[in-house]
Amino acid sequence: MSDLLLVHGGTPLSGEITVRGAKNFVSKAMVAALLGEEPSELRNVPQIRDVGVVSDLLRLHGVGVELDAEAGVLRLDPRDVESAHVSDIGVHAGSSRIPILFCGPLVHRLGEAFIPDLGGCRIGDRPINYHLDILRKFGAVVDKMELGIRITAPHGLAGTKIELPYPSVGATEQLLLTAVRAQGITELRNAAIEPEIMDLIAVLQKMGAIISVDTDRVIRVEGVERLGGFRHTALPDRIEAASWASAALATGGDIVVHGAKQPDMMTFLNVFRKVGGAFDVTDDGIRFWHPGGDLRSIVLETDVHPGFMTDWQQPLVVALTQARGLSIVHETVYENRFGFTEALVGMGATIQVYRECLGGLECRFGQRNFFHSAVISGPTPLRAADIEVPDLRGGFSHLIAALAARGTSAVRGINLIDRGYEDFTGKLSALGARFSRP
């Protein structure tokens, strides 16, 4: 299928769509199944590329994978886990960074793990050093090889105490997936506590893990010798839900997002209302709409949970180009997340990015020459343009801008959006968007 989408903008998006399981959780739960010695079943699974990538990687390691795509049910049988060749892993992983999370489970099951050089979206450094340092703390030996990294544990993995310099989601996931079968007790301080992390903990507990979470970002894990399978329904994707909400705001539309849940989106909903958007929470979803009149400018800072999620920022910035006055956005999670604004400026937006911290939060990027603050002046009408998708969230933001702009935009690289947005072209059709995919 073509990687080009011709978007005929200027039409408000209106209608109903459904979001399924969270991209940032489902792939991690699939990896967790490796730890069990019995089959697992995961429900509410979306048809996105990341699920396909992890499914292929699991099959390479001898895991039986059966997906009922229409029902969204994934069955995983890890009873015959085996080693895979590192070059095969690299071919199937592509740009995904998921293989690093296979390490702990594979070392527990097989005594060793191989991972290739890792890719991922170009939004910041996102080093794997956190992951490798964590594995070393458990007693793993990390050997760098020509095609990637080999990880072994000659004396087994043992519990440890770790304090993260930053509450990294990926590092917290790595610790959980490694600690649950390590000998003894593991304590992690400054842990990430995102809803997707809590759902992963719920899955591991169903498998037989013993995990406690304190209110001060401390997670304690008591290792067990054996884990079983799980049956679990994935929490809905709060990033996708917020993306469609921002699309409703930017295009002057009205979108019902079935599956969206209020508790995981409270911080976003507060900001959505401050900007001037309207929403209504029901038992099976949330309706988002533009009530008319001017949108309002805001001052916003991204942060780890329970703060404003960095993945919510990019779609919302598109809507802020239509707000009256000056909006200020300070990005404190990823240092290079404003690269997508260059295309918006080419479409007529007035956005300036700065190295300075334009906010009150303590920020890791201050005085480090990263353009991590943005000032958006509006409202400015957007005009059609030729756009190259830079990354997953930035790409969907460009799509929103094209839908809001007058004229026909050519959006290239849209296959990247398939990584995290299930059937997004089908949902665009359901919302009345005008587009073609040659």
C-alpha positions in Angstrom: 0.0 0.0 0.0 1.2 3.5 -0.8 3.1 5.4 1.8 1.5 8.6 0.6 -1.8 10.2 1.7 -3.4 13.0 -0.1 -5.5 14.9 2.4 -8.2 17.4 1.3 -8.5 19.6 4.4 -10.9 22.1 5.7 -13.7 19.6 6.7 -14.6 19.3 10.4 -14.2 15.7 11.7 -17.4 14.4 13.0 -18.6 10.9 14.0 -17.7 7.9 16.2 -14.6 5.7 16.5 -13.3 3.2 18.9 -9.8 2.9 20.5 -8.5 -0.5 21.7 -5.6 -1.5 23.9 -2.7 0.9 24.5 0.3 0.5 22.2 2.6 1.3 25.1 1.2 -1.6 27.2 0.2 -4.3 24.8 3.7 -5.0 23.4 5.1 -5.2 27.0 2.4 -7.6 28.1 3.3 -9.8 25.1 6.9 -9.8 26.3 5.8 -10.7 29.8 4.2 -13.8 28.5 7.8 -15.1 27.9 8.3 -15.3 31.6 5.4 -17.8 32.1 5.5 -21.5 31.7 1.9 -21.7 30.7 -0.1 -20.0 27.9 -1.5 -16.5 28.2 -4.4 -14.6 26.7 -4.5 -10.9 26.0 -7.7 -9.1 25.0 -8.5 -5.7 23.5 -5.4 -6.0 21.2 -5.2 -3.4 18.4 -4.1 -4.2 14.9 -1.0 -2.1 14.8 2.5 -2.7 13.4 4.1 -3.0 16.8 1.9 -6.0 17.7 3.1 -7.6 14.5 6.7 -6.9 15.2 6.6 -8.4 18.7 4.5 -11.4 17.4 7.3 -12.1 14.9 10.0 -11.8 17.5 8.1 -14.1 19.9 7.7 -16.7 17.1 11.5 -16.5 16.4 11.9 -17.6 20.0 9.6 -20.6 19.8 6.5 -18.9 21.3 3.2 -20.0 19.7 1.2 -16.8 18.7 -2.4 -16.9 17.6 -4.3 -13.6 16.9 -8.0 -13.2 16.4 -7.7 -9.8 14.9 -11.4 -9.0 14.6 -12.0 -9.9 18.2 -8.7 -8.4 19.4 -7.7 -11.6 21.2 -4.1 -12.8 21.3 -3.1 -16.2 22.6 0.6 -16.8 23.5 2.2 -20.2 24.3 5.7 -19.9 25.7 6.2 -23.5 26.7 8.8 -24.2 24.0 11.0 -21.1 24.2 14.3 -21.3 22.3 17.1 -19.0 21.2 16.9 -17.1 18.0 19.8 -15.9 15.7 20.7 -12.3 16.3 20.5 -11.4 12.6 17.0 -12.8 12.4 16.0 -10.7 15.4 17.4 -7.6 13.6 15.4 -8.3 10.4 12.1 -8.7 12.3 12.7 -5.9 14.8 13.3 -3.2 12.2 13.2 0.2 13.9 11.5 -1.1 17.0 13.2 -0.8 20.4 11.2 -3.6 21.9 14.0 -6.3 21.8 15.8 -4.8 24.7 12.9 -5.8 26.9 13.2 -9.4 25.9 16.6 -9.6 27.7 15.4 -10.3 31.3 12.8 -12.9 30.4 15.1 -14.7 27.9 18.0 -14.9 30.4 15.5 -16.4 33.0 14.2 -18.9 30.5 17.3 -19.7 28.4 20.3 -18.3 30.3 21.2 -15.8 27.5 19.7 -13.2 25.2 20.8 -11.5 22.0 19.6 -8.1 20.9 20.5 -6.2 17.6 21.3 -2.5 17.2 18.1 -0.7 18.1 16.1 2.0 16.2 13.0 3.9 17.2 11.5 7.3 16.6 13.9 10.2 16.3 12.6 12.3 19.2 15.6 12.3 21.5 18.6 10.2 22.6 16.5 7.5 24.4 19.7 5.6 25.2 19.6 1.9 26.2 22.2 2.5 28.9 19.5 2.5 31.6 18.5 -0.9 30.4 22.0 -2.4 30.3 22.9 -0.9 33.6 19.8 -2.4 35.2 20.7 -5.8 33.8 24.2 -5.5 35.1 22.9 -4.7 38.6 21.0 -8.0 38.6 24.3 -9.8 37.8 24.0 -10.0 34.0 27.1 -9.9 31.8 26.8 -7.6 28.8 29.1 -8.3 25.8 29.0 -6.1 22.8 29.3 -7.9 19.5 29.5 -6.9 15.9 25.7 -7.4 15.2 24.4 -6.3 18.6 24.7 -7.3 22.3 24.8 -10.7 24.1 23.6 -10.9 27.7 24.3 -13.8 30.0 24.0 -14.6 33.7 26.6 -17.2 34.7 25.5 -17.0 38.3 21.8 -16.3 37.8 20.0 -13.0 38.3 19.6 -11.7 41.8 17.6 -8.9 43.3 19.1 -5.5 43.8 18.5 -1.9 44.7 18.3 0.7 42.0 17.4 4.4 41.9 16.8 5.9 38.5 18.1 9.4 37.7 14.8 10.0 35.9 11.5 8.0 36.1 12.0 6.3 32.8 9.1 4.1 31.6 11.4 1.8 29.6 13.8 1.3 32.5 11.0 0.6 34.9 9.6 -2.0 32.5 13.0 -3.6 32.2 13.3 -3.8 36.0 9.9 -5.4 36.4 10.4 -8.0 33.6 13.8 -8.9 35.1 13.0 -8.7 38.9 10.0 -11.0 39.0 12.0 -14.1 38.7 15.3 -12.9 40.1 16.4 -14.4 43.5 15.6 -12.2 46.5 14.0 -8.7 46.7 14.4 -5.9 44.3 13.7 -2.2 45.1 13.4 0.5 42.5 13.3 4.2 43.5 12.1 7.0 41.3 10.1 4.5 39.2 7.7 5.5 36.5 4.1 5.0 37.5 2.2 5.5 34.3 -1.1 3.7 33.9 0.6 1.4 31.4 3.2 0.5 34.0 0.4 -0.3 36.5 -1.4 -2.5 34.0 1.9 -4.4 33.4 2.2 -4.9 37.1 -1.3 -6.3 37.2 -0.4 -8.8 34.4 2.7 -9.9 36.3 0.7 -10.3 39.5 -1.8 -12.5 37.7 1.2 -14.6 36.6 2.3 -15.1 40.2 4.6 -12.2 40.8 4.8 -10.3 44.1 5.0 -6.6 43.5 4.2 -3.6 45.7 4.0 0.1 44.7 4.4 2.9 47.2 3.2 6.4 46.8 6.7 7.8 46.7 7.6 6.1 43.4 9.1 3.1 45.1 8.5 -0.4 43.6 9.4 -3.5 45.4 9.5 -7.0 43.8 9.9 -10.3 45.7 11.3 -12.7 43.1 9.6 -16.1 42.6 10.9 -19.3 41.0 8.0 -19.8 38.6 5.4 -17.8 36.8 2.3 -19.1 35.1 0.1 -17.5 32.3 -2.4 -14.7 32.4 -5.8 -13.7 31.1 -6.0 -9.9 30.8 -7.9 -7.1 29.0 -5.5 -4.3 28.0 -6.3 -0.8 29.2 -7.4 1.6 26.3 -4.9 3.8 24.5 -5.1 7.2 26.1 -2.6 8.6 23.6 -4.8 7.7 20.6 -7.9 9.0 22.4 -6.2 12.4 23.1 -4.9 12.5 19.5 -8.5 12.3 18.1 -9.6 14.8 20.7 -7.0 17.3 19.5 -8.2 16.5 15.9 -11.7 17.5 16.9 -10.4 20.7 18.3 -8.2 21.7 15.4 -10.8 21.0 12.7 -13.8 22.4 14.6 -15.3 18.9 14.8 -17.2 16.6 17.1 -15.8 13.1 17.8 -17.0 10.3 20.1 -14.1 8.1 21.1 -15.5 4.8 22.4 -13.2 3.0 24.8 -11.6 6.2 26.1 -11.5 6.3 29.9 -11.6 9.4 32.1 -9.3 8.3 35.0 -6.3 7.9 32.8 -7.0 11.2 30.9 -7.8 13.6 33.7 -4.7 15.8 33.2 -5.4 16.0 29.4 -9.1 16.7 30.0 -8.3 19.6 32.3 -6.0 21.2 29.6 -8.6 20.4 26.8 -11.2 22.4 28.8 -8.8 25.3 29.5 -8.1 25.6 25.8 -11.8 25.9 25.2 -12.7 22.4 24.1 -15.8 20.6 25.4 -16.2 17.0 26.4 -18.8 14.6 27.8 -17.8 11.4 29.7 -20.1 8.4 29.2 -19.9 4.8 30.4 -18.3 3.6 27.1 -16.2 6.6 26.0 -15.7 10.3 25.8 -17.2 12.8 23.3 -14.9 15.6 22.3 -16.0 18.7 20.4 -15.3 22.3 19.5 -18.1 24.3 21.0 -17.6 27.3 18.7 -15.9 30.7 19.4 -12.2 31.3 20.0 -9.9 28.8 21.5 -7.8 30.1 24.4 -4.0 30.2 24.6 -2.4 28.3 27.5 0.9 27.7 29.3 1.8 24.0 29.4 4.6 21.8 30.6 4.9 18.1 29.9 5.9 15.8 32.7 5.9 12.2 33.7 2.6 10.7 35.1 0.5 12.2 36.6 1.6 15.3 34.7 0.7 16.2 31.1 2.0 13.3 28.9 4.6 14.2 26.3 2.7 12.1 23.7 -0.3 14.4 24.1 1.8 17.5 23.4 2.3 17.2 19.7 -1.3 16.8 18.5 -2.4 19.6 21.0 0.2 22.0 19.5 -1.7 21.8 16.2 -4.9 22.9 17.9 -3.0 25.7 19.7 -2.2 27.2 16.3 -5.9 28.0 16.2 -6.0 29.5 19.7 -6.1 33.3 20.3 -2.9 34.7 21.9 0.4 33.3 22.8 0.7 29.7 24.1 3.9 28.4 25.7 4.8 24.7 25.8 7.8 23.5 27.8 8.9 19.9 26.9 10.7 18.2 29.8 10.5 14.6 28.8 12.2 14.3 25.4 14.8 16.9 24.3 14.0 16.9 20.5 10.3 16.7 20.3 9.6 20.0 18.6 11.2 19.0 15.3 7.7 18.5 13.9 6.8 22.2 14.2 9.0 23.0 11.2 6.3 21.5 8.9 3.6 23.4 10.8 5.4 26.7 10.2 5.6 25.8 6.5 1.8 25.5 6.6 1.4 29.0 8.0 1.7 28.5 11.8 3.6 31.0 13.9 5.8 28.9 16.1 9.2 29.7 17.6 11.3 27.2 19.5 13.8 28.1 22.2 16.7 26.5 24.1 15.6 28.2 27.3 13.3 26.5 29.8 10.0 28.5 29.4 8.4 27.0 32.5 8.6 26.4 36.2 9.4 22.7 36.3 13.0 21.5 36.9 14.2 20.5 33.5 17.1 18.2 32.5 17.5 20.0 29.2 18.2 23.6 30.5 21.6 25.0 29.3 22.2 22.1 27.1 21.3 23.7 23.7 18.2 21.6 23.1 15.2 23.4 21.5 12.7 22.2 24.1 10.4 25.1 24.5 7.9 26.5 22.0 5.8 29.7 21.7 2.7 29.4 19.5 1.0 32.6 18.3 -2.5 32.3 16.9 -4.9 31.9 15.5 -3.3 31.4 12.1 -5.0 29.7 9.2 -3.2 26.6 8.0 -2.6 26.0 4.3 -1.9 22.7 2.5 1.7 21.6 2.0 3.9 18.6 1.2 4.8 16.9 4.4 7.2 14.1 5.4 6.3 12.2 8.6 9.2 12.5 11.1 8.0 10.1 13.8 4.8 8.4 15.1 3.2 11.2 17.2 4.6 14.0 15.1 3.3 12.2 12.0 -0.2 12.0 13.4 0.1 15.7 14.4 1.0 16.5 10.7 -2.0 14.6 9.6 -4.2 16.7 11.9 -2.7 19.8 10.5 -3.4 18.6 6.9 -7.0 17.9 7.9 -7.4 21.4 9.3 -5.7 23.2 6.4 -7.3 24.6 3.3 -6.4 22.7 0.1 -4.8 19.3 -0.6 -1.7 18.2 1.4 0.6 15.4 0.4 1.6 13.5 3.5 4.5 11.0 3.0 5.7 8.3 5.3 2.3 7.6 6.8 3.1 3.9 7.2 4.9 5.0 10.3 1.6 6.0 11.8 0.4 2.4 11.5 2.8 1.6 14.3 0.5 3.0 16.9 -2.8 4.0 15.4 -5.1 1.1 14.5 -6.8 1.5 11.1 -6.4 5.2 11.2 -7.5 5.6 7.5 -10.7 3.7 8.3 -11.3 6.0 11.3 -10.7 9.0 9.1 -13.4 7.8 6.7 -15.8 7.2 9.6 -15.3 10.8 10.6 -16.0 12.3 7.2 -12.4 13.2 6.3 -11.6 13.6 2.6 -8.5 11.8 1.5 -7.0 9.3 -0.9 -4.2 6.8 -0.7 -2.8 6.3 -4.2 
